[in-house]
Amino acid sequence: MQEYYNRRAREYERIYYRDDPVRQSELAAMSEAIEQAFTGRRALEVACGTGFWTEVAARVARSVVATDASPEMLAIARAKGLPGNVEFRQADAYALASVPGDLDAGLANFWLSHVPKARIEEFLDGFHARIGIGSVVFMADNIYLPGVGGELVVEPGSEDTFKLRELQDGTKHKVLKNYYDAGQPRDIFGPRSDDLNVHVGECFWWVSYRVR
């Protein structure tokens, strides 16, 4: 998957500019929710990619440590010239203890769908441990829409699903991509959170909560 995102880095942000009023309205609502949650916070961002959501959080956060495993994604993010309250670091989402800093918020947009279902608890435990009890979290991801984002691949015996995607260079990649229905985000986050808010739209779902 990292190789895929290394290759996709320069075309990644096209997904945020599709000519779809519903999609654009939901993205705007997500941005507003992030700004409300992260005002004055010291945030850790997981899977920051090209820095699209980093820029949103940086408008209001005291500081943002934005991490990603892809050096190509990070290079594009750094080239944006975001404010001095942003620090980019290459990091493994399953080894966040190595990320330095005093943190009290967490952001992970469009990452959970790339986490194998067998590793969700591992990821959340590490994420929550790094930012601490009482920290604010915001996470968002896609809702499955047939025909959008490549062909869905279901493999016999696997609890995970995949997308078959073709990049501009013509290469094809099978990428882990799990989708969750309206009730599942509450099932995933509810047992380990307080003040959980779940929003399910037509294109995206998002949650905000405090780490229990």
N, C-alpha and C positions, 0 to 999 in steps of 0.2 A: 504493500500500500504506500509506503514511503516513496518508492521509486515512481509510482503513479503521480503522487502529489508533487514530487520534484519536477516531473515533466509537465504537469498541468499548471504550474505556478503562474506563468505569464498570461494564461487565459482564464484563471480561476474566477475573477470578480465579475465575469460576464453573467454569472448566475444571479447577481443582485440587480441587474439592469434589464431583466426581461420585461417586455411591454405587456404587462398584466396588472390592471388597476387593483385587483384584490391582493395580489402578491405585494405590490408596492405599499398598499395601505397597511398590511400586516408587518412588513419590515419597518415602516415608520412607527407603528405602535410598539414594536420590540425596542427600537432605539429609545423611545420615550421612557419605557419601563426600565431600561438599563440606566439611563441618566437619573431616574428617581432612586434606584437602588444603590447606586455607587457614588453619590455625592459625598465628597470628603473622605472616601474610603481608600484603603491601600490594597489594591486588587491583584490577584494572581489570575492570569488568563492562560488557559490550556488550549492548545491547537489554534493559535492565533492566526495561522495562515499568512495572508498578505497584509494583515493589520486592519481589515475593514471594520471589525467590531472594536479593535483596540482604539481606533480613532474616536469612536463614539464614547467609550468609557473614559478616555483621557480628557474629554471636555469638562468632566465634573469631578473625576477622582483625584485624590491627593497624589496617588502614584499608581502606575500599572507596570507589573512585571509580566511581559507577554512572552509565552514560550511556545515552541513548536519543534518537532523532530526534523523538519525539512529545512536544510540550509538555503535552498532556492526560494522557498516561501519567505524565510526571514530576510533574505537579501532584498526582496521587493518591499517588504514591510519597512525595513530600515531606510530605504531610499525615499520614502514618503516624507521624511523630515517632520515627523510628529513631534509634539512638544517635549520639553525636557523632563516632564514627569513620567515619561515612558522609557522602559528599559527592555530590550529584546534579548532573549536567551534561548539557545538550543537546549532542549530538555526532553526527556522521556516522560510521557504522561503517567506512566506507572511507577515513576521514581522521582516524585516531586519533593521528597525530603532534601534533595540536593540543591533545591532552588533557595537562594538566600533572601533575607528580608523579613520585615515585620509586616504581617498581612492580616487583613480582617474582611476580605471579600474574595469571591471566586467567580470567574466567568468561563464558560465552556460552551460556545455555540457551535452547533453542527459537528459535534464530536461524539456524542453518545451513540449515534447510529453506526459509528465505526468501531465501537467497542464490542468484542465478542460477548455474547450473553453470559458466558461462563466467567467473564472477567469484570462484570459490572460492579460487583461488590468490592473487588480488589481496587478498581479505579476509585470508586466513591470513598472508600475507607482512606486511601492515600491522599486524595484531594481534600477531604474534610480534615484529616489530621494535620495537613500542612497549613491550612488557613485558620483552624481552631474553632472551638465551640462558640456559638453565637455569631459567627461570621455570616455575612449575607452571600447568597449564591444566586446566580442567574444562569439558566441553561435553556437552549432552544434547539429545535431540529425540525426536519422535514416530516410532513405527512405524506403517505404514499398516494401518488397520483399516477394512474396508468398512463404510459407513454411519455412521461416526463423524466429526464435524467438517465435515459438508457433502459435497456431490457432488464427486467427483474429475473434473477436466476435463483431457483430453489434446488438445493442439492439433497438427494436422499440421505437420511440419517443425520443431517446437520440441523441444529436449532437456529443457525444464522442464515440470513439471506444475502444475496450479492447483486450488484448491478454490473452489467456489461457496458462499458463506456468506450467511446472512440474520441481521441484527441485530434486537434487540428493537424498534427503531423501524421495522422493516419493509423497510429498505433492503437490497439485495442487492449483493454485492461478489465479484469474481473475484480471488482472492489467490494469489500465487505460493507454492507449497508442494511442495517436493521431498522425496521419501521415499527412504530408503536401506535396502538389505537387510543381512543379518547381516555379510557380508564387507566391505561398502563403507567403513564407518568406518575399518577398519584400512588399506585402500587409500589413503584420503584423508590420514590423519594419520601413518601409519607412516613415510613417507620424510622427514618433517620433525620427528620426535620421538624421544625416548629414554624408556625405562620406560613404554611405552604399555600401558595397561590398557583393555580394551574389554568392556563388559557389554551384552548384548542380552537384554531382557526380552520380555514379551508386549505391553506398551503403549509402552515407551520404550527407547531405547539411550542409553548414556552412555560417555564416555571420559575418562581422566585421563592426563596425560603431562607430560614436561618438554620445553621448546623446545630443539631441537637447534641 
